[in-house]
Amino acid sequence: MRNLLNESFSRLFKTKSFKVCLILVILIPVFIISVSKYLSTRFVDDVEVDMTADSCLFFMLGMLPLFIAISPGLFIAKDFQQNTIRNKIISGYSRTAIYMANWITCSFITLLFHIMSTIVSVGVAAVLFDIGDLFTKVNLYYSLACIPVLLSFNSITVAMTMSIRNTAGAIFSYFIHELSAMFTGIMLLIKNKTVVEFLNYFIPMSQLSIIQSRNSYGGFAMMMEDIDVLDIAGYAIPKGFDAVALPLYAAILAAAVTALGIWHFNKKDIK
């Protein structure tokens, strides 16, 4: 496994898609927050900008699924295109070890994108606006809770790309994410509150919406105003099972998708 990881990370830092995506997750928040500052100072009477470092803590969270699909997806697809996977199998490495080496590498990409975009977003907002209530237990809770959520996105991308074995896998993984986002609207038609709450906690895009709305009642939260799960959208740490439901379901989904991906990879022939 160590040799596989060394080889994988060695290729990663030479991969153009990884470098481009990393630059983008850094530059996008810098650009948007800087433009917001410009508008707030130049058109102060017409534009109301209520932005602090605290409000930018999850600034890029909604865009990360796209970058997770692109960078890890293309990284694995290139593995197949260059017959790297086939050569590893011929060299005697187990398919499970190969899969997990790719999963670990792509998880590193996912977490690096999240950490870098968060640091930049919070840092720029703190300098241009105000630090706000940044250092709170609530922010710490949701910062930790979003890690298994992002890893579930990563697990879906890895599974799809390892199964389809080309760039279409990366595209299809992002399509799944967007399809799940559309499904949140359908949940309004479901009358069973228990079912709705479970789906709300279990669907990755819904999980991101919950985290992003942790201190406001806008957007997704307003749509779901009649559901008890909204308690976690407020500026408070959930109580009871709700406190572990979101990260727990995200971890279960990541583990289940990864197990299914490994099973499929071990069954299918590599040409």
PyMOL commands that set and color helices and strands:
alter all, ss='L'
color gray80, all
select helices_A, chain A and resi 2-12+16-42+64-81+84-90+95-128+137-164+167-189+193-202+204-212+220-223+228-233+242-267
alter helices_A, ss='H'
color red, helices_A
deselect
rebuild
show_as cartoon
